[in-house]
Amino acid sequence: MAVQVSIILLSLMAKCTGLNITEANHVALVDGWWNPTVEDQAVDRAHRIGQTKPVRVVRFIAERSIEVSILKLQVITVNWQVFSLHLCI
């Protein structure tokens, strides 16, 4: 029995092109970005109106790589955003 598998590979920068990928049920993040909202927006392309399947998101991070540094920057960025929000309230 043959199984048909379709794969589309996109950069995180495709988040701003207006693509809606409602047939996707797996998202793999392999090129991290310092701003976590960029990754969130890219993942959201699979969570659009018309999506009927659950979507699984996996982030790949290699030890002792630039991705580890990017993950640390994301934590700092999120903490700063929360801190700034508290200052505005």
Secondary structure by P-SEA (a helix, b strand, c coil): cbbbbbbbbbcccccccccccccccccccccccccaaaaaaaaaccccccccbbbbbbbbbbcccaaaaaaaaaaaaaaaaaaaaaaac
